[in-house]
Amino acid sequence: MDSVTTARSRFVRMAWAVLGYNVLVMAWGAYVRATFSGDGCGSHWPLCNGEMSFPKATKALVESSHRGTSGI
């Protein structure tokens, strides 16, 4: 394989990986919406309830994890 083919192959793999990740983030967002977990962190953005610490409530945990995965 020459360097162009190798670079193209790596690009294609990366593109599929990014697409797959985005599909997972959208599915997680649908779960957040369906379970009404979007209110778990209140109206505080980007923090969760005004804190940077790991949330203890289930809805807050779901919402903050979705914020983290979408931010990546």
C-alpha positions as CSV (number, residue, x, y, z in Angstrom):
1,M,0.0,0.0,0.0
2,D,1.2,3.4,-0.7
3,S,0.9,6.4,1.6
4,V,-2.1,7.9,-0.1
5,T,-4.1,4.6,0.3
6,T,-3.0,4.3,3.9
7,A,-4.0,7.9,4.7
8,R,-7.4,7.4,3.0
9,S,-8.0,4.2,4.9
10,R,-7.3,5.9,8.2
11,F,-9.5,8.8,7.3
12,V,-12.4,6.4,6.4
13,R,-12.0,4.5,9.7
14,M,-12.0,7.8,11.6
15,A,-15.0,9.1,9.8
16,W,-17.0,5.9,10.6
17,A,-15.9,6.1,14.2
18,V,-17.0,9.7,14.5
19,L,-20.3,8.9,12.9
20,G,-20.9,6.0,15.3
21,Y,-20.0,8.2,18.3
22,N,-22.5,10.8,17.1
23,V,-25.2,8.3,16.7
24,L,-24.6,7.1,20.2
25,V,-24.7,10.6,21.6
26,M,-28.0,11.2,19.8
27,A,-29.4,8.0,21.2
28,W,-28.3,9.0,24.7
29,G,-30.0,12.4,24.1
30,A,-33.2,10.7,23.2
31,Y,-33.0,8.7,26.4
32,V,-32.4,11.9,28.4
33,R,-35.5,13.4,26.7
34,A,-37.7,10.3,27.2
35,T,-36.8,10.0,30.9
36,F,-37.2,13.8,31.5
37,S,-33.7,13.8,32.9
38,G,-33.0,17.1,31.2
39,D,-34.2,18.9,34.3
40,G,-31.7,17.0,36.5
41,C,-29.1,19.7,36.4
42,G,-31.5,22.6,36.5
43,S,-30.8,25.7,34.4
44,H,-27.1,25.7,35.3
45,W,-24.9,25.4,32.2
46,P,-22.3,24.0,31.9
47,L,-22.2,23.0,35.6
48,C,-24.8,20.7,37.2
49,N,-26.8,22.5,39.8
50,G,-24.0,25.1,39.9
51,E,-21.4,22.6,41.0
52,M,-18.5,20.8,39.3
53,S,-18.8,17.7,41.5
54,F,-20.1,14.4,40.4
55,P,-24.0,14.5,40.8
56,K,-25.7,12.0,43.1
57,A,-29.2,12.1,41.8
58,T,-30.0,9.8,39.0
59,K,-31.5,12.4,36.7
60,A,-28.6,14.7,37.3
61,L,-26.2,11.9,36.6
62,V,-27.9,11.1,33.3
63,E,-28.0,14.8,32.2
64,S,-24.4,15.5,33.2
65,S,-23.1,12.4,31.4
66,H,-25.0,13.5,28.3
67,R,-23.5,17.0,28.6
68,G,-20.0,15.4,28.8
69,T,-20.4,13.1,25.9
70,S,-21.9,15.9,23.7
71,G,-19.1,18.2,24.7
72,I,-16.4,15.8,23.5
